[in-house]
Amino acid sequence: VFMSKLYLKKINLTGYKNFSKSTTVELQKNLNIEFGPHGCGKSNLFSAINWVLFDNKTAKEVIDSIVFHGNDVDQKTDFAEVSLFYGENSEPSDEDIIITRRLERNGNENFFLNKIQLSDFESYKEKIL
């Protein structure tokens, strides 16, 4: 498949579950270890990858569990957005693939491939995954 030579280089999360502010996690090519205190969002990184690539639930089914609700420090967000950056090496390249899913609190949902909005992500998944 097309992406077999690529690896997940970076994840950017904004308003997704407990990531109220834009957060970027850089990944290495061969091995990554994720650790931290209880409640810091470790499992949400894996959940975010699943949500972008594989979750077929409708916006209404997931909006309350996906979009950041707010807390004592940060206000609720109007959307959740996760971008997955794939490439052959750690340096940014024009060859990189960026897959983004965005869910707005009003129920609007969009998929983007390299910042171009897609009408149907399911048809593209077969070509790139």
Secondary structure, 3 states (H helix, E strand, C coil): CHHHHCEEEEEEEECECCECCCEEEECCCCCCCCCCCCCCCHHHHHHHHHHHHCCCCCHHHHHHHHECCCCCCCCCCCEEEEEEEEECCCCCCCCCEEEEEEEECCCCEEEEECCEEECCHHHHHHHHC
